[in-house]
Amino acid sequence: MEEHLFKHTPVMLSECITGLNIKPNGIYFDGTLGGAGHSSEIVKNLTSGTLIAVDKDNDALSFSKERLKQFKNVIFVKSDFKNFKNIISELSIKKVDGVLLDLGVSSYQIDTPNRGFSYRFDGSLDMRMDLNQSLTAEYVVNNYSETDLARIIYTYGEESFSRLIAKEIVKVRQISPIKSTMQLKELIERVIPKKFQFGGSVCKKTFQALRIEVNGELNNLDVVLKDMVEALNVGGRLCVITFHSLEDRIVKNVFKELSTNCICDKSVPICICNHKASVKLINKKPIEASKLELEQNKRSSCAKLRIVEKI
């Protein structure tokens, strides 16, 4: 993997490193390694500590292994971060001191046409983060029912014209399969009324929805966040960067629940749940990119960073 091909500017890098409050001898888990932008800074702050670097993209792992080859305290794992419990168990690790999740798509993935993530390039309608998996966006578009397509596009893309788009997809694929990003882009632009085509590409929501479906991005996110908190040492921190409202809502709700002593319905006069807070919120409101970072990296504009500490 050539370095010039794998360019990815880590979002809110200094905020993440500060947020993790790194112990030089601690164990840290980067569940979304990507181009090792965050990981390279984490490992620089370790002495006898260990970094577990996880990604399901072979290209990301190949590049990052080369980038971090000087560090002998990095364990690379090809997996989905949602397999967190199994990963640390197989490494005979019971507790960690920090976890970082950057839930965005890497710039490399977006800017590689044949990965199919972007409507800016003509490429295969793929969208797999893990190229070893079988489900692709092409399969979803050409095989899911009109009802399921509409549901996915509306739920994961929050697209008001989901039914129109789904109907047009089914109409077009009956004549010939939809195989490229440009075919899908032109279809979406054709079906959405011109008066609503402003403020950026009208393809964004549908492409986001398909990507989430293909990669199961929201599946069990709440579960793994709780698993990660459970595995933190006291004082350990979990930092999560989100890029759209759906995943941010999940993170926000999980953190709220875990930082609250009682989660009983407000109509109940006394607490009967016996729930005890396991974390404290480091930031009550999400941290957003600075003005300087926004000028240097436009892809940080939607990013939100939430941090909790185990108590």
C-alpha positions in Angstrom: 0.0 0.0 0.0 1.6 3.2 -1.1 1.5 6.0 1.4 0.2 8.6 -1.0 -2.8 6.5 -1.6 -3.7 6.1 2.0 -4.2 9.7 3.2 -6.4 10.2 6.1 -6.3 13.2 8.5 -7.3 12.0 12.0 -10.3 14.0 13.3 -9.8 15.9 16.6 -6.5 14.2 17.2 -5.3 16.4 20.1 -8.8 16.2 21.7 -8.7 12.4 21.5 -5.3 12.1 23.0 -6.1 14.5 25.8 -9.4 12.7 26.3 -7.8 9.3 26.6 -5.6 10.6 29.4 -3.0 8.0 28.4 -0.9 6.1 31.0 2.5 5.2 29.7 2.1 1.6 31.0 -1.5 1.2 30.1 -3.4 -1.0 27.6 -5.2 0.9 24.8 -7.6 -0.3 22.2 -8.1 1.5 18.9 -11.1 -0.2 17.3 -11.0 1.8 14.1 -7.3 1.9 13.1 -7.7 3.3 9.6 -4.5 5.0 8.5 -3.1 4.9 12.1 -3.5 8.6 12.6 -4.8 8.3 16.1 -2.9 5.1 16.9 0.5 6.7 16.0 -0.1 9.3 18.6 -1.4 6.9 21.2 1.7 4.6 20.9 4.0 7.6 21.1 2.7 8.2 24.6 3.3 4.6 25.7 6.5 3.2 27.3 5.8 -0.3 28.6 2.1 0.0 27.6 0.4 -1.9 24.7 -1.8 -0.7 21.9 -4.3 -3.1 20.3 -5.0 -1.8 16.8 -8.1 -3.2 15.1 -9.6 -2.8 11.7 -11.5 -5.0 9.3 -10.0 -3.4 6.2 -6.9 -5.3 4.9 -5.6 -2.1 3.1 -5.8 -0.2 6.4 -3.9 -2.9 8.3 -1.2 -3.3 5.6 -0.6 0.5 5.5 -0.7 0.9 9.3 1.6 -2.0 10.0 4.2 -0.3 7.8 3.6 3.1 9.4 3.9 1.7 12.9 6.7 -0.8 12.3 9.1 0.9 14.6 6.9 0.3 17.6 7.1 -3.2 19.1 4.2 -2.8 21.5 1.4 -2.8 18.9 -0.8 -5.8 18.4 -2.6 -5.7 15.1 -6.0 -7.5 14.7 -8.1 -7.9 11.6 -11.6 -7.8 13.0 -14.7 -5.7 13.6 -14.4 -3.6 16.8 -17.8 -5.1 17.7 -15.9 -8.3 18.5 -14.2 -6.4 21.3 -14.9 -9.0 24.0 -13.6 -11.9 21.9 -10.5 -9.9 20.8 -9.3 -9.1 24.3 -10.2 -12.5 25.6 -8.1 -14.2 22.9 -5.2 -11.9 23.9 -5.7 -12.9 27.5 -6.5 -9.3 28.5 -9.2 -8.7 31.1 -9.0 -4.9 31.5 -7.9 -2.0 29.4 -7.1 1.6 30.2 -8.7 3.3 27.2 -10.7 2.7 24.0 -11.0 4.9 21.0 -13.6 4.6 18.2 -13.6 6.8 15.2 -16.9 5.7 13.5 -16.3 7.6 10.2 -15.3 6.2 6.8 -11.6 6.8 6.1 -10.6 9.3 3.4 -8.8 6.4 1.6 -12.0 4.4 1.4 -14.0 7.5 0.2 -11.4 8.5 -2.4 -10.9 5.0 -3.9 -13.4 4.8 -6.7 -13.7 1.0 -6.8 -14.6 0.9 -3.1 -17.9 2.5 -4.1 -18.3 4.8 -1.1 -18.5 8.0 -3.0 -20.9 9.5 -5.5 -18.1 11.8 -6.7 -16.4 9.0 -8.7 -17.6 6.3 -11.1 -16.8 2.9 -9.5 -18.2 -0.4 -8.5 -21.3 -0.3 -6.2 -19.4 -2.0 -3.4 -19.2 -0.1 -0.1 -17.7 -2.9 1.9 -15.3 -1.9 4.6 -14.2 -5.6 4.8 -13.7 -6.8 1.3 -13.9 -10.4 2.5 -17.6 -10.1 3.3 -20.1 -11.1 0.7 -22.8 -8.5 1.1 -22.3 -5.5 -1.2 -24.3 -2.3 -2.0 -24.8 -3.8 -5.5 -26.5 -6.8 -4.0 -28.7 -4.6 -1.8 -29.8 -2.4 -4.6 -30.5 -5.2 -7.0 -32.1 -7.8 -4.7 -33.8 -6.1 -1.7 -37.5 -5.6 -2.1 -38.9 -2.1 -2.8 -40.3 -2.0 0.8 -37.0 -2.9 2.4 -35.1 -0.4 0.2 -37.5 2.4 1.2 -37.1 1.4 4.8 -33.3 1.4 4.7 -33.0 4.7 2.8 -35.5 6.4 5.2 -34.2 4.9 8.4 -30.5 5.0 7.8 -30.4 8.0 5.5 -33.3 10.0 6.9 -34.3 10.6 3.3 -37.7 12.1 2.7 -37.9 10.8 -0.8 -37.0 7.2 0.1 -40.1 5.7 -1.4 -39.6 7.4 -4.7 -36.0 6.4 -4.9 -36.8 2.8 -4.0 -39.5 2.6 -6.6 -37.2 4.0 -9.3 -34.4 1.5 -8.3 -36.8 -1.4 -8.7 -38.1 0.0 -12.1 -34.5 0.4 -13.4 -33.1 -2.9 -12.3 -35.9 -4.8 -14.0 -34.4 -3.6 -17.3 -30.8 -3.9 -16.3 -28.8 -4.4 -13.0 -27.5 -1.3 -11.3 -23.8 -1.8 -10.9 -22.0 1.5 -10.6 -22.1 4.5 -8.3 -22.8 6.8 -11.3 -25.8 4.8 -12.3 -27.2 5.1 -8.8 -26.3 8.8 -8.6 -28.0 9.6 -11.8 -31.1 7.7 -10.7 -31.4 9.6 -7.5 -30.9 13.0 -9.1 -33.5 12.1 -11.7 -36.2 11.1 -9.2 -35.8 13.9 -6.6 -37.6 17.1 -7.6 -35.3 19.9 -8.8 -36.7 22.4 -6.3 -35.3 20.2 -3.5 -31.8 19.8 -5.0 -29.8 22.3 -3.0 -27.4 22.5 -0.2 -25.1 19.7 -1.3 -25.6 16.4 -3.2 -29.0 14.8 -3.0 -27.2 11.4 -3.2 -25.6 11.7 0.2 -28.4 10.3 2.3 -29.0 7.3 0.1 -25.3 6.4 -0.1 -25.0 6.7 3.6 -28.0 4.5 4.1 -26.6 1.8 1.8 -23.2 2.0 3.5 -24.7 1.5 6.9 -26.8 -1.4 5.8 -23.8 -3.2 4.0 -21.5 -2.8 7.0 -24.1 -3.2 9.8 -22.7 0.0 11.3 -25.4 0.5 13.9 -26.0 -3.2 14.7 -25.1 -3.9 18.4 -23.2 -0.6 18.7 -25.0 0.0 22.1 -23.9 -3.5 23.2 -20.3 -3.1 22.4 -20.1 0.3 24.1 -21.3 -1.3 27.3 -18.8 -4.2 26.9 -16.0 -1.7 26.5 -17.0 0.3 29.6 -17.2 -3.0 31.6 -13.6 -3.8 30.5 -12.2 -0.4 31.5 -10.0 -0.1 34.6 -11.2 2.5 37.1 -10.0 5.9 35.6 -10.0 4.4 32.1 -11.7 6.3 29.3 -13.8 5.5 26.3 -13.7 8.1 23.4 -16.1 7.9 20.5 -16.2 10.1 17.4 -19.5 10.0 15.5 -20.4 11.5 12.1 -24.2 11.4 11.8 -27.1 11.7 14.1 -28.1 8.0 14.2 -24.9 6.7 15.6 -24.4 9.8 17.8 -27.9 9.2 19.4 -26.9 5.7 20.3 -23.6 6.8 21.9 -25.3 9.6 23.7 -28.1 7.4 25.1 -25.7 4.7 26.2 -23.4 7.2 28.0 -26.4 8.8 29.6 -27.7 5.5 30.9 -24.2 4.4 32.2 -23.6 7.7 34.0 -27.0 7.7 35.7 -27.6 6.1 39.1 -31.3 5.5 38.7 -32.9 4.7 35.4 -36.4 4.0 36.7 -39.4 5.5 35.0 -40.0 9.0 36.4 -43.5 7.9 37.4 -42.1 5.4 39.9 -42.0 7.2 43.4 -38.9 5.3 44.6 -36.0 3.6 42.9 -36.5 -0.1 42.2 -33.9 -0.6 39.5 -30.8 -0.5 41.8 -28.9 0.8 38.8 -25.5 2.4 39.7 -23.5 4.7 37.5 -20.4 3.1 36.1 -19.0 6.1 34.3 -18.9 9.8 34.5 -19.2 12.1 31.6 -16.0 14.0 30.7 -18.0 16.3 28.4 -21.7 16.8 28.9 -22.0 18.3 25.4 -20.1 16.7 22.5 -16.7 18.2 21.5 -16.7 19.5 17.9 -13.8 20.3 15.6 -12.1 23.7 16.1 -12.4 26.5 13.5 -8.8 25.8 12.5 -9.4 22.1 12.0 -12.6 22.8 10.0 -10.5 25.0 7.6 -7.9 22.3 7.2 -10.2 19.3 7.1 -13.8 19.8 5.9 -14.6 16.1 6.7 -14.5 17.0 10.4 -17.5 19.3 10.1 -20.0 16.6 11.2 -17.8 15.0 13.8 -18.8 14.8 17.5 -16.5 13.5 20.3 -18.0 12.1 23.4 -15.9 10.8 26.3 -16.6 8.9 29.5 -14.4 7.7 32.4 -14.9 4.5 34.4 -15.6 5.2 38.1 
